[in-house]
Amino acid sequence: MTTATTESTGTGDGIPATTSSRATKVLGWLTLAGFAVLVALAFAWVPEDTRITEQGDVVGQFDAVRLMFVHVPSAILAYTGFGLTFLASLAYLRWRTDWWDMMAHASAEIGVLFGVLTLVTGSIWGRPTWQTWWEWGDVRLVTTLVMVLVFIGYLAVRRIPADVAVKARRSAVIALVGAVNIVIVNRSVDWWENRTLHQQSTLIARKIRDETLFTLSFSFAVGMVLFAWLLLHRFRLSYLQSQVEQLEVDEALEERRAESNMQDGYL
């Protein structure tokens, strides 16, 4: 991992003033360029979704289908974030190192971000497609909501005051339990096909037009670059926070030693 080469924060030597680096700058510019190309492809190249019925009526999702290029990658990136949290939590429980704990924390936050985006864009897409913003009987909607809420709870537990090791261990256990829902969410349309408004994967069934398939694949690539950019920044933020906290502890100990020495001198 490339380290930041910036000036000191002033709180101690060797602590950078930013989470930025050459790698994050490159990823950031690639993300911006990718989004610009994606918008052009989605609106200028991909046709609207229309079909002609036997009666001659034109039906389909029309322009609403373009939400696919945000909604589907967001769902995949939510899976990625929570899956990485699961793996990092396993690694923490095995080796008990702060690095894995910080990785789990960082990826969980990003997973929640994309999980919420998945729910929001899905609701917006569902309104013109299913004539409803939300359907509590839809097993995929409900399981996705539960998955996101579990990891929001994971982040809440991390904010409860406790010993660092205890907090990390508690969080890791929650992550292991919560990650089980990733499989349930992903397979829900196959396991409970009569209890969901969602269709089965058109990508696997190869029912997507070539230009739509290319644009969707491109949106996955742009999303992964964005995910890497966010993960690097969030991980480094956790690292800097840990360094500052350790520095504050060391300074407090030095002050106590100095006070103790002064008291001994007076005696």
Secondary structure, DSSP 8 states (H G I E B T S, - for coil): -------B-SSSTT-BS-S--HHHHHHHHHHHHHHHHHHHIIIIIS--EEEE-TTS-EEEEEGGGGGHHHHHHHHHHHHHHHHHHHHHHHHHHHH--HHHHHHHHHHHHHHHHHHHHHHHHHHHHHHHHHS-S--TT-HHHHHHHHHHHHHHHHHHHHTS---HHHHHHHHHHHHHHHTHHHHHHHHHHHHTGGG-SS---TTTTT-S-HHHHHHHHHHHHHHHHHHHHHHHHHHHHHHHHHHHHHHHHHHHHHHHHHHHHHHHHH-
